[in-house]
Amino acid sequence: MLILKKELRSNIKLFIIWAFVLFLFSYMIAPFIDTVMKDSEEMINFIKSLPKFMVKIFNISENSITPEGFFGMKIMMMAQIFAGVFSIILASNLFANEFENKTIEYLLVKPISRKKIYLEKLIAILIFYTLFFLIFCASVLVLFKVYVSYEYSPYILFGYSLYLYVIEIFFGCLTIFLSVIFQKTMLSISLSLSTFILMYIIDILGSANEKFSFLRYLSIFKYISIGDTINNSVVYINNSIILILIGFVISFFGLKIFTRKDVNI
């Protein structure tokens, strides 16, 4: 467990900074939700006045004018991007950086199996992702409890946090996989971020234009859609579990490569 403890100590500052900034995003919006809800009729008229393509892009409707709906529209797009970038950077720090700085060679000469090294690093990453999810979920629920007097759904708020967890695990595992293949920090981060951005764009494009709606099936964001969650009052638990399992499958292939591939010189 020495590797696990080392990785937790080495990355705790990074985790605290990112978690605190995400909390600040929520704190900036929560105190103003009641004010917005008082003017809900004006918000509905504003939505009706928007061009249809904008309504489709943001997947909003009159059902969005709820405390959790407003929070989802204002915060969750930014929070998803934030969680994706955090997960990619953290995974790259624990894997690609080790290869690029050649510190992985020090670990490999120790009497520890490659499998154990990989799994302890993976566990460290999952601990940080889980804490990130729990902190965001708890902070949002507390902020709503303190500042929001209108009726809202804690279940939907939990769903928002769950979706961030899905994004973290999926793109974190993808970054691990790319890190053990290419063993380069910038390349691994670039490819992971490119995949994230591409999936985000094709989901927006598919939502805005029916001709391209088939593209959404190539993006994980279709299956954990904030807009659909708000409009249908449904949290896509099954989709989330499947995407998390896909992430673990990707990390399993990463393990196979890690145990067999030599370190690039």
BALOBA-1460 file (C-alpha; in Angstrom, 3 decimals):
// residues 265
<rec num="1" residu="m" x="0.000" y="0.000" z="0.000"/>
<rec num="2" residu="l" x="3.046" y="2.276" z="-0.074"/>
<rec num="3" residu="i" x="2.340" y="3.374" z="-3.643"/>
<rec num="4" residu="l" x="-1.282" y="4.139" z="-2.786"/>
<rec num="5" residu="k" x="-0.277" y="6.305" z="0.190"/>
<rec num="6" residu="k" x="2.387" y="8.069" z="-1.869"/>
<rec num="7" residu="e" x="-0.060" y="8.951" z="-4.644"/>
<rec num="8" residu="l" x="-2.682" y="10.170" z="-2.193"/>
<rec num="9" residu="r" x="-0.167" y="12.448" z="-0.469"/>
<rec num="10" residu="s" x="1.342" y="13.711" z="-3.720"/>
<rec num="11" residu="n" x="-1.971" y="14.698" z="-5.308"/>
<rec num="12" residu="i" x="-4.021" y="15.870" z="-2.326"/>
<rec num="13" residu="k" x="-3.273" y="19.566" z="-2.975"/>
<rec num="14" residu="l" x="-4.370" y="19.277" z="-6.602"/>
<rec num="15" residu="f" x="-7.573" y="17.570" z="-5.489"/>
<rec num="16" residu="i" x="-8.383" y="20.162" z="-2.801"/>
<rec num="17" residu="i" x="-7.907" y="23.067" z="-5.214"/>
<rec num="18" residu="w" x="-10.146" y="21.576" z="-7.916"/>
<rec num="19" residu="a" x="-12.825" y="20.473" z="-5.426"/>
<rec num="20" residu="f" x="-12.860" y="23.899" z="-3.778"/>
<rec num="21" residu="v" x="-13.208" y="25.732" z="-7.087"/>
<rec num="22" residu="l" x="-16.111" y="23.469" z="-8.084"/>
<rec num="23" residu="f" x="-17.765" y="24.219" z="-4.735"/>
<rec num="24" residu="l" x="-17.364" y="27.948" z="-5.430"/>
<rec num="25" residu="f" x="-19.194" y="27.538" z="-8.742"/>
<rec num="26" residu="s" x="-22.174" y="26.115" z="-6.858"/>
<rec num="27" residu="y" x="-21.961" y="28.725" z="-4.117"/>
<rec num="28" residu="m" x="-22.072" y="31.526" z="-6.693"/>
<rec num="29" residu="i" x="-25.474" y="30.348" z="-7.988"/>
<rec num="30" residu="a" x="-27.371" y="28.802" z="-5.067"/>
<rec num="31" residu="p" x="-28.099" y="32.068" z="-3.154"/>
<rec num="32" residu="f" x="-29.775" y="33.571" z="-6.238"/>
<rec num="33" residu="i" x="-32.096" y="30.678" z="-7.110"/>
<rec num="34" residu="d" x="-35.022" y="32.036" z="-5.052"/>
<rec num="35" residu="t" x="-34.695" y="35.409" z="-6.783"/>
<rec num="36" residu="v" x="-34.839" y="33.744" z="-10.182"/>
<rec num="37" residu="m" x="-37.842" y="31.627" z="-9.214"/>
<rec num="38" residu="k" x="-39.773" y="34.765" z="-8.202"/>
<rec num="39" residu="d" x="-39.444" y="35.938" z="-11.804"/>
<rec num="40" residu="s" x="-40.210" y="32.521" z="-13.300"/>
<rec num="41" residu="e" x="-42.882" y="33.906" z="-15.644"/>
<rec num="42" residu="e" x="-40.324" y="36.226" z="-17.205"/>
<rec num="43" residu="m" x="-37.959" y="33.275" z="-17.599"/>
<rec num="44" residu="i" x="-40.650" y="31.271" z="-19.370"/>
<rec num="45" residu="n" x="-41.357" y="34.166" z="-21.739"/>
<rec num="46" residu="f" x="-37.619" y="34.475" z="-22.358"/>
<rec num="47" residu="i" x="-37.374" y="30.772" z="-23.288"/>
<rec num="48" residu="k" x="-40.327" y="31.116" z="-25.648"/>
<rec num="49" residu="s" x="-38.617" y="34.053" z="-27.344"/>
<rec num="50" residu="l" x="-35.411" y="32.123" z="-28.028"/>
<rec num="51" residu="p" x="-34.737" y="30.745" z="-31.536"/>
<rec num="52" residu="k" x="-35.647" y="27.076" z="-31.812"/>
<rec num="53" residu="f" x="-32.094" y="25.991" z="-32.523"/>
<rec num="54" residu="m" x="-30.920" y="27.555" z="-29.238"/>
<rec num="55" residu="v" x="-33.674" y="25.808" z="-27.314"/>
<rec num="56" residu="k" x="-32.567" y="22.521" z="-28.872"/>
<rec num="57" residu="i" x="-28.870" y="23.123" z="-28.252"/>
<rec num="58" residu="f" x="-29.412" y="23.747" z="-24.547"/>
<rec num="59" residu="n" x="-32.295" y="21.249" z="-24.383"/>
<rec num="60" residu="i" x="-34.405" y="23.606" z="-22.306"/>
<rec num="61" residu="s" x="-38.138" y="23.995" z="-21.885"/>
<rec num="62" residu="e" x="-40.639" y="25.383" z="-19.403"/>
<rec num="63" residu="n" x="-39.854" y="22.342" z="-17.251"/>
<rec num="64" residu="s" x="-36.394" y="23.835" z="-16.781"/>
<rec num="65" residu="i" x="-37.796" y="26.629" z="-14.604"/>
<rec num="66" residu="t" x="-37.341" y="24.825" z="-11.322"/>
<rec num="67" residu="p" x="-34.598" y="25.327" z="-8.721"/>
<rec num="68" residu="e" x="-32.756" y="22.212" z="-9.847"/>
<rec num="69" residu="g" x="-33.477" y="23.015" z="-13.505"/>
<rec num="70" residu="f" x="-32.011" y="26.500" z="-13.217"/>
<rec num="71" residu="f" x="-28.987" y="25.110" z="-11.380"/>
<rec num="72" residu="g" x="-28.525" y="22.494" z="-14.096"/>
<rec num="73" residu="m" x="-28.638" y="25.063" z="-16.887"/>
<rec num="74" residu="k" x="-26.290" y="27.540" z="-15.196"/>
<rec num="75" residu="i" x="-23.766" y="25.277" z="-13.516"/>
<rec num="76" residu="m" x="-23.741" y="21.732" z="-14.848"/>
<rec num="77" residu="m" x="-22.365" y="22.452" z="-18.333"/>
<rec num="78" residu="m" x="-19.397" y="24.161" z="-16.711"/>
<rec num="79" residu="a" x="-19.174" y="21.486" z="-13.987"/>
<rec num="80" residu="q" x="-19.025" y="18.684" z="-16.565"/>
<rec num="81" residu="i" x="-16.168" y="20.360" z="-18.396"/>
<rec num="82" residu="f" x="-14.438" y="20.996" z="-15.077"/>
<rec num="83" residu="a" x="-14.812" y="17.359" z="-13.968"/>
<rec num="84" residu="g" x="-13.556" y="16.079" z="-17.316"/>
<rec num="85" residu="v" x="-10.429" y="18.228" z="-17.250"/>
<rec num="86" residu="f" x="-9.746" y="17.357" z="-13.598"/>
<rec num="87" residu="s" x="-10.057" y="13.624" z="-14.222"/>
<rec num="88" residu="i" x="-7.739" y="13.755" z="-17.240"/>
<rec num="89" residu="i" x="-5.059" y="15.804" z="-15.475"/>
<rec num="90" residu="l" x="-5.124" y="13.614" z="-12.359"/>
<rec num="91" residu="a" x="-4.889" y="10.358" z="-14.321"/>
<rec num="92" residu="s" x="-2.066" y="11.769" z="-16.411"/>
<rec num="93" residu="n" x="-0.169" y="12.818" z="-13.273"/>
<rec num="94" residu="l" x="-0.290" y="9.306" z="-11.864"/>
<rec num="95" residu="f" x="0.640" y="7.474" z="-15.057"/>
<rec num="96" residu="a" x="1.969" y="9.470" z="-18.028"/>
<rec num="97" residu="n" x="4.160" y="11.695" z="-15.843"/>
<rec num="98" residu="e" x="5.783" y="8.628" z="-14.290"/>
<rec num="99" residu="f" x="6.775" y="7.368" z="-17.737"/>
<rec num="100" residu="e" x="7.904" y="10.721" z="-19.069"/>
<rec num="101" residu="n" x="10.010" y="11.555" z="-15.988"/>
<rec num="102" residu="k" x="11.373" y="7.986" z="-15.886"/>
<rec num="103" residu="t" x="10.342" y="7.637" z="-12.215"/>
<rec num="104" residu="i" x="8.367" y="4.558" z="-13.234"/>
<rec num="105" residu="e" x="11.702" y="2.784" z="-13.670"/>
<rec num="106" residu="y" x="12.379" y="3.221" z="-9.936"/>
<rec num="107" residu="l" x="9.072" y="1.519" z="-9.116"/>
<rec num="108" residu="l" x="9.610" y="-1.304" z="-11.578"/>
<rec num="109" residu="v" x="12.957" y="-2.342" z="-10.058"/>
<rec num="110" residu="k" x="11.348" y="-2.724" z="-6.631"/>
<rec num="111" residu="p" x="10.080" y="-6.180" z="-5.555"/>
<rec num="112" residu="i" x="6.534" y="-5.176" z="-6.469"/>
<rec num="113" residu="s" x="4.598" y="-6.649" z="-9.353"/>
<rec num="114" residu="r" x="3.524" y="-4.397" z="-12.212"/>
<rec num="115" residu="k" x="-0.057" y="-5.428" z="-11.539"/>
<rec num="116" residu="k" x="0.164" y="-4.187" z="-7.940"/>
<rec num="117" residu="i" x="1.714" y="-0.867" z="-9.053"/>
<rec num="118" residu="y" x="-1.046" y="-0.311" z="-11.598"/>
<rec num="119" residu="l" x="-3.890" y="-1.284" z="-9.246"/>
<rec num="120" residu="e" x="-2.675" y="0.890" z="-6.370"/>
<rec num="121" residu="k" x="-2.397" y="3.881" z="-8.686"/>
<rec num="122" residu="l" x="-5.866" y="3.127" z="-10.053"/>
<rec num="123" residu="i" x="-7.300" y="2.859" z="-6.535"/>
<rec num="124" residu="a" x="-5.745" y="6.236" z="-5.635"/>
<rec num="125" residu="i" x="-7.408" y="7.795" z="-8.670"/>
<rec num="126" residu="l" x="-10.777" y="6.232" z="-7.835"/>
<rec num="127" residu="i" x="-10.539" y="7.491" z="-4.245"/>
<rec num="128" residu="f" x="-10.037" y="11.047" z="-5.487"/>
<rec num="129" residu="y" x="-12.865" y="10.713" z="-8.026"/>
<rec num="130" residu="t" x="-15.213" y="9.326" z="-5.365"/>
<rec num="131" residu="l" x="-14.358" y="12.104" z="-2.906"/>
<rec num="132" residu="f" x="-14.883" y="14.670" z="-5.674"/>
<rec num="133" residu="f" x="-18.332" y="13.206" z="-6.331"/>
<rec num="134" residu="l" x="-19.279" y="13.042" z="-2.636"/>
<rec num="135" residu="i" x="-18.081" y="16.566" z="-1.856"/>
<rec num="136" residu="f" x="-19.960" y="18.053" z="-4.808"/>
<rec num="137" residu="c" x="-23.121" y="16.112" z="-3.989"/>
<rec num="138" residu="a" x="-23.058" y="17.006" z="-0.286"/>
<rec num="139" residu="s" x="-22.213" y="20.667" z="-0.884"/>
<rec num="140" residu="v" x="-25.013" y="21.117" z="-3.440"/>
<rec num="141" residu="l" x="-27.578" y="19.488" z="-1.150"/>
<rec num="142" residu="v" x="-26.464" y="21.656" z="1.774"/>
<rec num="143" residu="l" x="-26.479" y="24.843" z="-0.318"/>
<rec num="144" residu="f" x="-30.004" y="24.111" z="-1.547"/>
<rec num="145" residu="k" x="-31.124" y="23.348" z="2.004"/>
<rec num="146" residu="v" x="-29.750" y="26.678" z="3.225"/>
<rec num="147" residu="y" x="-30.643" y="29.027" z="0.362"/>
<rec num="148" residu="v" x="-33.600" y="27.565" z="-1.574"/>
<rec num="149" residu="s" x="-37.106" y="27.901" z="-0.167"/>
<rec num="150" residu="y" x="-38.927" y="26.612" z="-3.258"/>
<rec num="151" residu="e" x="-39.688" y="22.943" z="-3.719"/>
<rec num="152" residu="y" x="-36.942" y="20.995" z="-5.460"/>
<rec num="153" residu="s" x="-35.843" y="17.407" z="-6.083"/>
<rec num="154" residu="p" x="-32.768" y="16.199" z="-4.134"/>
<rec num="155" residu="y" x="-32.849" y="13.125" z="-6.384"/>
<rec num="156" residu="i" x="-32.165" y="15.244" z="-9.472"/>
<rec num="157" residu="l" x="-29.329" y="17.007" z="-7.653"/>
<rec num="158" residu="f" x="-27.870" y="13.607" z="-6.808"/>
<rec num="159" residu="g" x="-28.163" y="12.735" z="-10.498"/>
<rec num="160" residu="y" x="-26.072" y="15.747" z="-11.448"/>
<rec num="161" residu="s" x="-23.318" y="14.574" z="-9.096"/>
<rec num="162" residu="l" x="-23.558" y="11.032" z="-10.417"/>
<rec num="163" residu="y" x="-23.056" y="12.276" z="-13.969"/>
<rec num="164" residu="l" x="-19.872" y="14.058" z="-12.917"/>
<rec num="165" residu="y" x="-18.677" y="10.785" z="-11.385"/>
<rec num="166" residu="v" x="-19.376" y="8.996" z="-14.675"/>
<rec num="167" residu="i" x="-17.382" y="11.609" z="-16.601"/>
<rec num="168" residu="e" x="-14.478" y="11.339" z="-14.160"/>
<rec num="169" residu="i" x="-14.229" y="7.564" z="-14.343"/>
<rec num="170" residu="f" x="-14.789" y="7.268" z="-18.100"/>
<rec num="171" residu="f" x="-12.260" y="9.902" z="-19.146"/>
<rec num="172" residu="g" x="-9.874" y="9.096" z="-16.313"/>
<rec num="173" residu="c" x="-9.703" y="5.445" z="-17.386"/>
<rec num="174" residu="l" x="-9.327" y="6.514" z="-21.008"/>
<rec num="175" residu="t" x="-6.375" y="8.719" z="-20.011"/>
<rec num="176" residu="i" x="-4.768" y="5.850" z="-18.100"/>
<rec num="177" residu="f" x="-5.123" y="3.625" z="-21.152"/>
<rec num="178" residu="l" x="-3.561" y="6.238" z="-23.434"/>
<rec num="179" residu="s" x="-0.812" y="6.941" z="-20.885"/>
<rec num="180" residu="v" x="0.413" y="3.342" z="-20.777"/>
<rec num="181" residu="i" x="0.348" y="3.131" z="-24.566"/>
<rec num="182" residu="f" x="2.107" y="6.377" z="-25.487"/>
<rec num="183" residu="q" x="3.932" y="7.135" z="-22.195"/>
<rec num="184" residu="k" x="3.815" y="10.869" z="-22.982"/>
<rec num="185" residu="t" x="2.002" y="13.405" z="-20.809"/>
<rec num="186" residu="m" x="0.996" y="15.971" z="-23.436"/>
<rec num="187" residu="l" x="-0.013" y="13.349" z="-25.976"/>
<rec num="188" residu="s" x="-2.183" y="11.477" z="-23.475"/>
<rec num="189" residu="i" x="-3.822" y="14.669" z="-22.223"/>
<rec num="190" residu="s" x="-4.329" y="16.000" z="-25.756"/>
<rec num="191" residu="l" x="-5.983" y="12.824" z="-27.015"/>
<rec num="192" residu="s" x="-8.213" y="12.529" z="-23.937"/>
<rec num="193" residu="l" x="-9.260" y="16.180" z="-24.064"/>
<rec num="194" residu="s" x="-9.859" y="15.926" z="-27.811"/>
<rec num="195" residu="t" x="-12.148" y="12.947" z="-27.236"/>
<rec num="196" residu="f" x="-13.980" y="14.823" z="-24.473"/>
<rec num="197" residu="i" x="-14.451" y="17.954" z="-26.599"/>
<rec num="198" residu="l" x="-15.477" y="15.963" z="-29.676"/>
<rec num="199" residu="m" x="-18.114" y="14.046" z="-27.718"/>
<rec num="200" residu="y" x="-19.392" y="17.286" z="-26.217"/>
<rec num="201" residu="i" x="-19.637" y="19.014" z="-29.597"/>
<rec num="202" residu="i" x="-21.361" y="16.156" z="-31.409"/>
<rec num="203" residu="d" x="-23.890" y="15.883" z="-28.583"/>
<rec num="204" residu="i" x="-24.708" y="19.595" z="-28.956"/>
<rec num="205" residu="l" x="-24.768" y="19.325" z="-32.757"/>
<rec num="206" residu="g" x="-27.004" y="16.255" z="-32.635"/>
<rec num="207" residu="s" x="-29.371" y="18.027" z="-30.241"/>
<rec num="208" residu="a" x="-29.556" y="21.162" z="-32.376"/>
<rec num="209" residu="n" x="-30.073" y="19.520" z="-35.777"/>
<rec num="210" residu="e" x="-32.154" y="16.390" z="-36.349"/>
<rec num="211" residu="k" x="-30.074" y="15.543" z="-39.426"/>
<rec num="212" residu="f" x="-27.127" y="14.930" z="-37.109"/>
<rec num="213" residu="s" x="-29.058" y="13.395" z="-34.231"/>
<rec num="214" residu="f" x="-27.484" y="9.982" z="-34.942"/>
<rec num="215" residu="l" x="-24.113" y="11.439" z="-33.914"/>
<rec num="216" residu="r" x="-25.291" y="11.693" z="-30.318"/>
<rec num="217" residu="y" x="-25.071" y="7.915" z="-29.994"/>
<rec num="218" residu="l" x="-21.280" y="8.289" z="-30.260"/>
<rec num="219" residu="s" x="-21.157" y="10.568" z="-27.224"/>
<rec num="220" residu="i" x="-21.485" y="9.560" z="-23.583"/>
<rec num="221" residu="f" x="-23.276" y="12.866" z="-22.952"/>
<rec num="222" residu="k" x="-26.389" y="11.594" z="-24.734"/>
<rec num="223" residu="y" x="-26.776" y="8.907" z="-22.090"/>
<rec num="224" residu="i" x="-26.328" y="11.269" z="-19.119"/>
<rec num="225" residu="s" x="-28.037" y="14.309" z="-20.593"/>
<rec num="226" residu="i" x="-28.637" y="17.151" z="-18.155"/>
<rec num="227" residu="g" x="-31.413" y="18.543" z="-20.359"/>
<rec num="228" residu="d" x="-33.241" y="15.216" z="-20.568"/>
<rec num="229" residu="t" x="-32.854" y="14.746" z="-16.826"/>
<rec num="230" residu="i" x="-34.450" y="18.137" z="-16.166"/>
<rec num="231" residu="n" x="-37.237" y="17.832" z="-18.738"/>
<rec num="232" residu="n" x="-38.159" y="14.235" z="-17.907"/>
<rec num="233" residu="s" x="-37.366" y="14.355" z="-14.162"/>
<rec num="234" residu="v" x="-35.383" y="11.148" z="-14.593"/>
<rec num="235" residu="v" x="-31.884" y="10.242" z="-13.428"/>
<rec num="236" residu="y" x="-30.260" y="7.800" z="-15.834"/>
<rec num="237" residu="i" x="-28.889" y="5.379" z="-13.256"/>
<rec num="238" residu="n" x="-28.584" y="2.375" z="-15.583"/>
<rec num="239" residu="n" x="-26.786" y="4.396" z="-18.248"/>
<rec num="240" residu="s" x="-24.413" y="5.721" z="-15.594"/>
<rec num="241" residu="i" x="-23.585" y="2.230" z="-14.330"/>
<rec num="242" residu="i" x="-22.946" y="0.972" z="-17.867"/>
<rec num="243" residu="l" x="-20.626" y="3.892" z="-18.669"/>
<rec num="244" residu="i" x="-18.721" y="3.353" z="-15.417"/>
<rec num="245" residu="l" x="-18.326" y="-0.333" z="-16.279"/>
<rec num="246" residu="i" x="-17.057" y="0.620" z="-19.741"/>
<rec num="247" residu="g" x="-14.486" y="2.819" z="-18.015"/>
<rec num="248" residu="f" x="-13.359" y="-0.132" z="-15.894"/>
<rec num="249" residu="v" x="-13.097" y="-2.316" z="-18.995"/>
<rec num="250" residu="i" x="-10.846" y="0.327" z="-20.598"/>
<rec num="251" residu="s" x="-8.692" y="0.367" z="-17.449"/>
<rec num="252" residu="f" x="-8.504" y="-3.453" z="-17.561"/>
<rec num="253" residu="f" x="-6.998" y="-3.278" z="-21.045"/>
<rec num="254" residu="g" x="-4.648" y="-0.627" z="-19.710"/>
<rec num="255" residu="l" x="-3.538" y="-3.094" z="-17.037"/>
<rec num="256" residu="k" x="-2.805" y="-5.748" z="-19.637"/>
<rec num="257" residu="i" x="-0.658" y="-3.317" z="-21.626"/>
<rec num="258" residu="f" x="1.093" y="-1.996" z="-18.496"/>
<rec num="259" residu="t" x="2.165" y="-5.480" z="-17.402"/>
<rec num="260" residu="r" x="3.672" y="-6.314" z="-20.821"/>
<rec num="261" residu="k" x="4.877" y="-3.085" z="-22.449"/>
<rec num="262" residu="d" x="8.445" y="-1.958" z="-21.863"/>
<rec num="263" residu="v" x="9.233" y="1.580" z="-20.754"/>
<rec num="264" residu="n" x="10.247" y="3.803" z="-23.685"/>
<rec num="265" residu="i" x="13.849" y="5.011" z="-23.454"/>
